[in-house]
Amino acid sequence: MEIEKLKKSNTKRYIIIGSIVVLILAGITLTFTKAKYKTTTSIPLVNGTINYDLSDLNLIGVYIQEGEEYVKTDTIPTSGYEFNSEESYCTINNERDDTITLNYDMSTQNLTVTPLTTKGTKCYLYFDEHKIPAGDTILAASKPQAQTTDWTNNGQGVTYYYTGANPNNWVQFGTNSSGQSLYWRIIRINGDGSIRMIYQGTGFNTEGTNTQIGTSAFNSSYNRSYYVGLVHDGSSQHGSGQNSTIMKTLNTWYNNNLASYETDYIDTGAGFCSDRNLQSGSWSATGNHDYAAYGRLVNSNSPSLQCSDVDILSQDNGRLPNPIGLITADEAALAGVTWNNQKESYLNTGQTYWTMSPYSYGSSYGAGVFIVWSDGYLNYGRVDFAYGVRPVINLKSAITITGEGSVDKPFKIQ
């Protein structure tokens, strides 16, 4: 009986001691918990400080870009993304307030909300994928030569261009109306970072008629000097407003095959150079004269990538209906296709095709434009003759591109 009473007494003592320990531990835990998970924050205001409950002021949405969509995520990204201040916004009492400006520094992970003065503010942060400019990817994968002046960046940019028989400048981009993949060769990376490339067909064709979309006259008439223009106005040296015959061909092909890619991928402002300056003298619709490219390329093989403002043709400046054109004779010369001098160049296809550079006008011959001759050198043709058509387009600089530019691993647009 005494033993039984002793057991009960000891048990009661252990329960009391255990309860005291639990209470002490609970107190300690509560103290640390309150320190770690405070329910209020102090917000400095112009006229003092107000304590807001964090349930009334918090980030309730972080969204990251995946392709063309944004998806919600639980954490703010620390790399691989850029903060999109235009897309991000805050609400007050569930109503969007566009007077609030959000800025987020990816390096310091610091968020600035301006102004922050109202209870019930909730913010939504949007982050875009960080895209390496396509030109940087291309330069890292292949080694084109460099030209230091370029009209696409007001003469200040560095242009990178390709030469040789088969450089790593292959690009797979787009599909035609039959669902076939389209292949291109990069002519150059323009001074503004856009990428100029020439059509190569629906496969890795290096020669033959499959490297072009067909044949066409440059213009149906040849008895006026203004017919050397890819576009012209029917009266003046540098006019626009009327499409040449070959421009109509390019427009039809573009609308059937590439128009759907324009918004996301095709640069509408980089443009093309239709250099209609003269080598010397004054211009008239029927006067005998040589154009500036004649002096550069026939007399002294001195190609240039400069262009007068009046002869820069683009969709953005209203001189072209679509962002598509042809290669210039100067670009062909830089790639190795020179005047009456056959060299190995990736531009040689065994076919004769048009450039967009005016050659000359003579009363006996008419209007002439430079061509890439089938034997692999520059020549000229009268504008009403039919030669091959190889479209040229410019890709935007701010696109993602993968690959190495080779036949096995061509550059591909993402």
LINBEL-V736104 format. One line per field, one symbol per residue. ss: DSSP state (H for helix, E for strand, L for the rest). phi: phi as a letter, one per 40 degrees, with the letter a starting at -180 (. if undefined). burial: 1 if it has 24 or more other ideal C-beta (glycine too) atoms within 12 Angstrom, else 0. A space follows every 50 residues. Layout:
# LINBEL-V736104
ss: ???
phi: ???
burial: ???
This chain:
# LINBEL-V736104
ss: LHHHHHHHHHHHHHHHHHHHHHHHHHHHHHHHHHHHLLLEEEEEELLEEE EEELLLLEEEEEEEEELLEEEEELLLLLLLEEELLLLLEEEELLEEELLL EEEEELLLLEEEEELLLLLLEEEEEEEEELLLLHHHHHHHHLLLEEELLL HHHLLLLLEEELLLLLLLLEEEEEELLLLLEEEEEEEEELLLLLEEEEEE ELLLLLLLHHHLLLEEELLLLLLLHHHHLLEELLLLLLLLLEELHHHHHH HHHHHHHLHHHLLLLELLLLLEELLLLELLLLLLLLLLEEEHHHHHHHHL LLLLLLLLHHHEELLLLLLLLLLLELLLHHHHHHLLLEELELLLLLLLLL LLEEEEEEEEEELLLEEEEEEELLLLLEEEEELLLEEELLLEEEELLLLL EELLLLLLLLEEEL
phi: .cccccccccccccccccccccccccccccccccccbccbbcbcbcbhbb cbccccaacbabbbcbgcbbbcbcbccbagbbcbccccabbbfgbcbccc bbbbccccfbbbbbcbbbcgcbbbbbbcccbcddcccccccabccbbcba ccbfgbccbbbbbgcaccbcbbagbcccgccbbbbccaccccgcbcabcb hbaccbagcccbchbaccacbbcacccccdbabgabcbcahbcccccccc ccccccbbdcccccbcccbcgabbcbcccagbcacbccabcdcdccbcca fbcbbcacdcbcbacccgcbcbcaabccccccccchcbcfacbcacccbg bcaccbccbabbccbhcbbcbccccgacaabccccbbcbbcbbbccccbc bbhbgcccbccbcc
burial: 00000000000000000000000000000000000000000000000000 01000011101111100000000001100011111001111000001001 01010000001010010000111111111010011011101101001001 11100011111110011111111101000001111111111111111111 11011100001111011111010111111111000011110111111111 11110011101100111111111111111000101000111111111100 10111110001111100011111111111111111111100010111110 11111111111000011111111101111111111111111111111111 10101000011110
